[in-house]
């Protein structure tokens, strides 16, 4: 049995080792070339429409609309869901360091899904590969993620997704071997998505597994995520703002947040959205999405009936206004997405499996019908 002095000596040695380890860690980081994403204007954020008009680097809505949209929408717009950067570097180790402002996790999402960043690699043989990172610190004022042993010779570009449900600041990227970071841009017109928490990313386990992110990789087209948790309500202020933006496709997926509204209100909001988008973009494809959870065989019959009710109102709107009148409006039905009981975490928000089903349904329609 160890004596008191022996135990103290062991504790001293352990603490000394830890101190040396962190000292070595700090020295390693000093040798990295640090890129200040927060302030470097040469690094253009993608998945963002108003880069020169925002209060904060990672906001999703322009500063001019802080007083025009509801407080809840504005606060959610400060979460950089779907915002990302594409870049190239010859470094074989990358470190991300940043701070966040909100809660680390939510009741329906993990800490990594809410607050973490996600790195993907587009290889030279045109495949997307996920880069595994290690969180060496998961503190509000010190988020640090290491990516090591990267095979630079196989990399065409990197894609770094920012957190889905947390506001971030003081964002830096560290590159070993004194390597540089070269931004890569995509000048194609984006797909603009206006939706609910499902579009924002609940409840993906990582930022890159939100369906908007998956779809962007599948099509290799920029996707702008304007999903607002609980607040994708087809409001005039948001519809008017979106209608001013050029898009390759508009995707409107707001029915899950309209279950609290009357049948007539649902109908009128859909009608206003369609007529407003058409007034600015007469030919741009518009995709409306049904409440996909309506296909899940829930024991909670009341929820099921609410999902089916908004879809019924939506189908009435389509029959009376769109069918045989606007050939550039398309519908992704609940059946096309095909969510089952294992595809959500709570009967509403998709798991990673459900997110992939969403992305695949959109991809099929876009490739088969729109020929994008």
Secondary structure, 3 states (H helix, E strand, C coil): CCCHHHHHHHHHHHHHHHHHHHHHHHHHHHCCEEEECCCCCCCCCECCCCCCCCCCCCCCCCHHHCCCCCHHHHHHCCCCCCCEEEEECCCCCEEEEEEECCCCCECCECHHHHHCCEEEEEECCCCEEEECCEEEEEECCEEEEEECCCCHHHEEEEEEECCCCCCEEEEEEEECCCCCCEEECCCCCCEEEEECHHHHCCCCCCHHHCHHHHHHHHHCCCEEEEECCCCCCCCHHHHHHHHCCCCCEEEEECHHHCCCCCHHHHHHHHHHHHHHHHHHCCCCEEEEECCHHHHCCCCCHHHHHHHHHHHHHHHHHHHHHCCCCCCCEEEECHHHHCCCCCCECCCCCECHHHHHHHHHHHHHHHHHCCCC
